[in-house]
Amino acid sequence: MTRQIKIISTMTFAPSQSIILSTKLVFSKWPYILLAGCVTTSFWIIFNVFDQLLFFSPVMIFYMPEDAAQRFILLTITAFLVGAVISMNPYLIRQSKGLKTVMLSLFSG
């Protein structure tokens, strides 16, 4: 009887594990969750106003035509991702105090 050993490359799981670990670290503290919620809400409003789905005059109206469903889904996903990324940046800056190389690479783009 021979056993077959299945070798799984760690390179395929490393990015997903690092994303999960980083979100657990950042969003375990309520100020970062609050910041993510505020940023997500404001970007969602801005994106929908620019895409002419949300109107504020004379009263607040949300209008979604049939052909705008895909754009609305993409705008909502983008707003959530922007909120998550922006709330992770202050966490990174606070945790990397005194590290010049990290700070320089952070602002280099």
Backbone as a chain_set.jsonl record, in Angstrom:
{"seq": "MTRQIKIISTMTFAPSQSIILSTKLVFSKWPYILLAGCVTTSFWIIFNVFDQLLFFSPVMIFYMPEDAAQRFILLTITAFLVGAVISMNPYLIRQSKGLKTVMLSLFSG", "coords": {"N": [[0.832, -1.162, 0.0], [0.624, 2.145, -0.877], [1.113, 5.458, 0.115], [-0.21, 8.539, -0.817], [1.012, 11.7, -0.776], [-0.22, 14.836, -0.489], [0.898, 17.836, -1.538], [0.578, 21.098, -0.696], [0.953, 24.254, -1.898], [2.278, 26.968, -0.112], [2.261, 29.482, -1.083], [-0.098, 30.002, -2.404], [-2.005, 30.285, -0.426], [-1.046, 32.248, 1.219], [-1.537, 35.092, 0.578], [-4.34, 35.327, 1.082], [-4.507, 34.589, 3.776], [-2.996, 36.604, 4.97], [-4.549, 38.837, 4.454], [-6.868, 38.254, 5.907], [-5.806, 38.135, 8.501], [-4.83, 40.762, 8.816], [-7.208, 42.277, 8.659], [-8.519, 41.312, 10.923], [-6.799, 42.237, 12.934], [-6.931, 45.055, 12.656], [-9.704, 45.7, 12.741], [-10.456, 44.908, 15.251], [-10.579, 46.84, 17.069], [-12.659, 49.447, 18.185], [-12.495, 52.239, 17.316], [-11.427, 52.143, 14.727], [-13.316, 50.683, 13.383], [-15.452, 52.455, 13.534], [-14.358, 54.607, 12.08], [-14.103, 53.36, 9.567], [-16.815, 52.896, 8.999], [-17.838, 55.535, 8.855], [-16.33, 56.604, 6.723], [-17.038, 54.842, 4.667], [-19.811, 55.353, 4.478], [-19.833, 58.1, 3.762], [-18.42, 58.055, 1.301], [-20.129, 56.378, -0.138], [-22.41, 57.979, -0.343], [-21.337, 60.166, -1.788], [-20.489, 58.898, -4.189], [-22.955, 57.967, -5.176], [-24.367, 60.339, -5.527], [-22.841, 61.583, -7.519], [-23.251, 59.712, -9.547], [-25.84, 60.135, -10.092], [-27.902, 58.853, -8.682], [-28.76, 59.434, -6.198], [-30.518, 62.046, -4.773], [-30.815, 65.334, -3.362], [-32.573, 67.465, -3.359], [-35.872, 68.581, -3.628], [-36.282, 67.049, -1.375], [-34.654, 64.22, 0.164], [-34.022, 61.786, -2.208], [-33.834, 58.546, -3.507], [-33.149, 57.172, -6.49], [-33.324, 54.508, -8.659], [-32.79, 53.444, -11.742], [-33.528, 50.729, -14.068], [-31.287, 50.043, -15.59], [-29.134, 50.756, -14.06], [-28.319, 49.042, -12.089], [-26.018, 47.381, -12.028], [-23.961, 49.288, -11.918], [-24.587, 50.446, -9.45], [-24.088, 48.317, -7.677], [-21.317, 47.996, -8.07], [-20.44, 50.527, -7.195], [-21.18, 50.426, -4.501], [-19.608, 48.282, -3.538], [-17.095, 49.389, -4.025], [-17.17, 51.595, -2.299], [-17.219, 50.294, 0.211], [-14.704, 49.005, 0.147], [-12.962, 51.215, -0.031], [-13.486, 52.422, 2.423], [-12.513, 50.427, 4.149], [-9.77, 50.325, 3.473], [-8.895, 52.952, 3.985], [-9.35, 53.109, 6.731], [-7.472, 51.311, 7.61], [-5.039, 52.543, 7.201], [-4.403, 54.599, 9.27], [-3.986, 52.822, 11.388], [-1.744, 51.404, 10.5], [0.136, 53.481, 10.402], [0.272, 54.221, 13.118], [1.246, 51.864, 14.275], [3.74, 51.604, 13.151], [5.571, 53.373, 14.27], [8.516, 55.238, 14.359], [9.851, 53.721, 12.468], [11.605, 54.377, 9.755], [11.855, 53.42, 7.119], [9.441, 52.112, 6.594], [7.617, 54.229, 6.815], [8.499, 55.913, 4.749], [8.076, 54.267, 2.525], [5.341, 54.01, 2.714], [4.289, 56.524, 2.041], [5.228, 56.83, -0.505], [3.687, 55.742, -2.458]], "CA": [[0.0, 0.0, 0.0], [1.398, 3.379, -0.941], [0.388, 6.672, 0.498], [0.039, 9.718, -1.625], [1.071, 12.915, 0.031], [-0.618, 15.996, -1.266], [1.647, 19.023, -1.138], [-0.128, 22.333, -1.019], [1.875, 25.382, -1.87], [1.892, 28.027, 0.819], [2.156, 30.744, -1.818], [-1.479, 30.243, -2.805], [-2.805, 30.654, 0.736], [-0.427, 33.345, 1.967], [-2.238, 36.387, 0.47], [-5.65, 35.328, 1.74], [-4.298, 34.561, 5.214], [-2.527, 37.91, 5.427], [-5.694, 39.755, 4.414], [-7.731, 37.926, 7.04], [-5.108, 38.526, 9.726], [-4.775, 42.221, 8.93], [-8.533, 42.805, 8.991], [-8.803, 40.989, 12.325], [-6.026, 43.131, 13.793], [-7.403, 46.439, 12.569], [-11.104, 45.871, 13.12], [-10.738, 44.467, 16.612], [-10.694, 48.063, 17.875], [-13.853, 50.166, 17.731], [-12.303, 53.482, 16.563], [-11.19, 51.844, 13.314], [-14.619, 50.291, 12.83], [-16.203, 53.709, 13.393], [-13.766, 55.331, 10.954], [-14.482, 52.656, 8.335], [-18.233, 53.139, 8.752], [-18.026, 56.93, 8.421], [-15.741, 56.771, 5.387], [-17.88, 54.093, 3.73], [-21.069, 56.078, 4.293], [-19.619, 59.339, 3.006], [-18.092, 57.737, -0.09], [-21.316, 55.839, -0.78], [-23.246, 59.135, -0.686], [-20.671, 60.931, -2.858], [-20.541, 58.132, -5.432], [-24.323, 57.907, -5.683], [-24.745, 61.671, -6.001], [-22.179, 61.784, -8.813], [-23.849, 58.817, -10.53], [-27.218, 60.609, -10.183], [-28.836, 57.907, -8.08], [-29.2, 60.015, -4.934], [-30.801, 63.468, -4.931], [-31.091, 65.985, -2.083], [-33.469, 68.607, -3.422], [-36.231, 69.281, -2.403], [-36.107, 66.094, -0.282], [-33.72, 63.178, -0.243], [-34.661, 60.771, -3.035], [-32.957, 57.568, -4.12], [-33.789, 56.705, -7.712], [-32.492, 53.528, -9.333], [-33.374, 52.872, -12.955], [-33.196, 49.315, -14.294], [-29.958, 49.868, -16.187], [-28.098, 51.23, -13.139], [-28.117, 48.067, -11.009], [-24.613, 46.954, -11.996], [-23.16, 50.42, -11.425], [-24.86, 50.603, -8.03], [-23.366, 47.257, -6.976], [-19.897, 48.342, -8.11], [-20.221, 51.691, -6.341], [-21.289, 50.002, -3.113], [-18.406, 47.504, -3.231], [-15.974, 50.329, -3.996], [-17.27, 52.386, -1.062], [-16.789, 49.446, 1.324], [-13.257, 48.79, 0.067], [-12.298, 52.477, 0.305], [-13.609, 52.564, 3.875], [-11.609, 49.483, 4.814], [-8.373, 50.704, 3.238], [-8.603, 54.213, 4.677], [-9.276, 52.865, 8.173], [-6.25, 50.553, 7.9], [-3.864, 53.418, 7.132], [-3.98, 55.115, 10.583], [-3.467, 51.707, 12.18], [-0.385, 51.148, 10.021], [0.999, 54.602, 10.804], [0.488, 54.146, 14.572], [2.033, 50.687, 14.628], [5.088, 51.686, 12.593], [6.256, 54.557, 14.803], [9.965, 55.152, 14.437], [10.427, 52.978, 11.355], [11.704, 55.321, 8.643], [11.652, 52.771, 5.83], [8.019, 51.865, 6.418], [6.951, 55.51, 6.598], [8.843, 56.387, 3.414], [7.397, 53.436, 1.53], [3.92, 54.255, 2.827], [3.927, 57.754, 1.338], [5.751, 56.859, -1.867], [2.63, 55.352, -3.367]], "C": [[0.894, 1.249, 0.0], [0.502, 4.538, -0.561], [0.765, 7.788, -0.448], [-0.019, 10.934, -0.72], [0.759, 14.081, -0.878], [0.095, 17.224, -0.723], [0.902, 20.246, -1.629], [0.853, 23.482, -0.875], [1.369, 26.454, -0.91], [1.756, 29.364, 0.114], [0.715, 31.033, -2.217], [-2.333, 30.709, -1.634], [-2.257, 31.866, 1.49], [-1.155, 34.676, 1.803], [-3.58, 36.4, 1.187], [-5.498, 35.305, 3.257], [-3.818, 35.909, 5.742], [-3.651, 38.938, 5.412], [-6.612, 39.509, 5.604], [-7.091, 38.374, 8.349], [-5.086, 40.038, 9.902], [-6.141, 42.82, 9.245], [-8.925, 42.476, 10.425], [-8.052, 41.92, 13.272], [-6.603, 44.535, 13.82], [-8.808, 46.575, 13.13], [-11.452, 45.232, 14.451], [-10.881, 45.659, 17.556], [-11.806, 48.934, 17.299], [-13.568, 51.485, 17.024], [-12.074, 53.244, 15.065], [-12.473, 51.37, 12.632], [-15.478, 51.53, 12.595], [-15.684, 54.526, 12.209], [-14.148, 54.684, 9.628], [-15.947, 52.899, 7.993], [-18.502, 54.552, 8.25], [-17.496, 57.15, 7.008], [-16.585, 56.048, 4.351], [-19.177, 54.829, 3.441], [-20.877, 57.339, 3.463], [-19.251, 59.047, 1.553], [-19.281, 57.144, -0.829], [-22.245, 56.974, -1.213], [-22.636, 59.909, -1.843], [-20.771, 60.199, -4.186], [-21.942, 58.116, -6.022], [-24.842, 59.27, -6.128], [-24.118, 61.927, -7.373], [-22.767, 60.892, -9.911], [-25.333, 59.115, -10.741], [-28.219, 59.539, -9.774], [-29.428, 58.448, -6.788], [-29.336, 61.523, -5.113], [-31.186, 64.063, -3.577], [-32.058, 67.154, -2.183], [-34.774, 68.19, -4.087], [-36.17, 68.351, -1.185], [-35.133, 65.021, -0.764], [-34.456, 62.051, -0.969], [-33.577, 59.845, -3.585], [-33.695, 56.971, -5.295], [-32.858, 55.743, -8.41], [-33.212, 52.975, -10.558], [-32.877, 51.436, -13.164], [-31.766, 49.124, -14.804], [-28.82, 50.288, -15.252], [-27.785, 50.231, -12.024], [-26.657, 47.641, -10.908], [-23.712, 48.069, -11.484], [-23.348, 50.612, -9.93], [-24.112, 49.547, -7.209], [-21.879, 47.564, -6.946], [-19.571, 49.534, -7.222], [-20.276, 51.314, -4.858], [-20.069, 49.199, -2.684], [-17.197, 48.426, -3.116], [-15.99, 51.164, -2.718], [-16.827, 51.571, 0.152], [-15.274, 49.235, 1.313], [-12.475, 50.056, 0.412], [-12.356, 52.706, 1.814], [-12.66, 51.649, 4.62], [-10.153, 49.905, 4.667], [-8.013, 51.979, 3.999], [-8.536, 53.993, 6.185], [-8.056, 52.033, 8.548], [-5.006, 51.441, 7.898], [-3.488, 54.04, 8.473], [-3.435, 54.021, 11.499], [-2.022, 51.408, 11.786], [0.571, 52.242, 10.475], [1.277, 54.544, 12.313], [1.38, 52.972, 14.96], [3.472, 50.76, 14.133], [5.803, 52.951, 13.048], [7.756, 54.294, 14.861], [10.616, 54.367, 13.316], [10.453, 53.87, 10.123], [11.414, 54.652, 7.315], [10.183, 52.486, 5.564], [7.285, 53.167, 6.113], [7.264, 56.055, 5.201], [8.148, 55.574, 2.344], [5.893, 53.624, 1.564], [3.5, 55.468, 2.001], [4.451, 57.815, -0.083], [4.718, 56.401, -2.886], [2.709, 53.915, -3.672]], "O": [[1.814, 1.361, 0.81], [-0.687, 4.578, -0.876], [1.927, 7.945, -0.823], [-0.991, 11.15, 0.004], [1.402, 14.278, -1.909], [-0.097, 17.599, 0.434], [0.635, 20.402, -2.82], [1.497, 23.641, 0.161], [0.187, 26.798, -0.903], [1.182, 30.296, 0.678], [0.341, 32.198, -2.355], [-3.292, 31.456, -1.832], [-2.959, 32.442, 2.321], [-1.381, 35.354, 2.806], [-3.922, 37.389, 1.835], [-6.285, 35.941, 3.959], [-4.192, 36.312, 6.844], [-3.696, 39.819, 6.272], [-7.079, 40.456, 6.236], [-7.769, 38.933, 9.211], [-5.298, 40.541, 11.006], [-6.229, 43.773, 10.019], [-9.594, 43.276, 11.079], [-8.595, 42.345, 14.292], [-6.747, 45.133, 14.886], [-9.071, 47.483, 13.919], [-12.629, 45.035, 14.751], [-11.263, 45.494, 18.715], [-11.889, 49.135, 16.087], [-14.365, 51.851, 16.16], [-12.483, 54.057, 14.236], [-12.687, 51.628, 11.448], [-16.154, 51.636, 11.572], [-16.468, 55.07, 11.43], [-14.48, 55.382, 8.67], [-16.287, 53.088, 6.825], [-19.298, 54.75, 7.332], [-18.143, 57.807, 6.193], [-16.826, 56.582, 3.268], [-19.597, 54.92, 2.288], [-21.667, 57.617, 2.561], [-19.733, 59.737, 0.655], [-19.436, 57.379, -2.027], [-22.801, 56.942, -2.311], [-23.342, 60.273, -2.783], [-21.102, 60.807, -5.204], [-22.104, 58.238, -7.236], [-25.681, 59.341, -7.026], [-24.782, 62.428, -8.28], [-22.778, 61.279, -11.08], [-26.003, 58.41, -11.496], [-29.245, 59.342, -10.426], [-30.472, 57.98, -6.332], [-28.4, 62.196, -5.545], [-31.802, 63.393, -2.748], [-32.342, 67.787, -1.165], [-34.723, 67.466, -5.08], [-36.02, 68.834, -0.062], [-34.831, 64.932, -1.954], [-35.382, 61.445, -0.43], [-32.539, 60.301, -4.065], [-34.739, 56.34, -5.129], [-31.723, 56.1, -8.727], [-34.12, 52.152, -10.442], [-31.929, 50.995, -12.516], [-31.116, 48.134, -14.468], [-27.652, 50.182, -15.627], [-27.045, 50.564, -11.098], [-26.117, 47.551, -9.805], [-22.797, 47.817, -10.7], [-22.39, 50.905, -9.215], [-23.562, 49.862, -6.153], [-21.239, 47.41, -5.905], [-18.53, 49.547, -6.564], [-19.5, 51.831, -4.056], [-19.547, 49.406, -1.589], [-16.371, 48.265, -2.218], [-14.942, 51.412, -2.123], [-16.137, 52.093, 1.027], [-14.636, 49.284, 2.364], [-11.44, 49.983, 1.074], [-11.372, 53.141, 2.413], [-12.065, 52.052, 5.62], [-9.389, 49.848, 5.63], [-6.937, 52.066, 4.592], [-7.731, 54.639, 6.857], [-7.643, 52.05, 9.708], [-4.013, 51.103, 8.544], [-2.304, 54.013, 8.807], [-2.528, 54.267, 12.294], [-1.174, 51.185, 12.651], [1.695, 51.954, 10.888], [2.405, 54.793, 12.738], [2.185, 53.086, 15.884], [4.336, 50.049, 14.646], [6.565, 53.538, 12.28], [8.2, 53.257, 15.352], [11.844, 54.352, 13.224], [9.41, 54.094, 9.508], [10.78, 55.263, 6.454], [9.726, 52.604, 4.427], [6.419, 53.198, 5.238], [6.38, 56.601, 4.542], [7.675, 56.132, 1.354], [5.226, 53.422, 0.55], [2.466, 55.437, 1.334], [4.147, 58.765, -0.804], [4.88, 56.662, -4.078], [1.889, 53.399, -4.431]]}, "num_chains": 1, "name": "protein.A"}
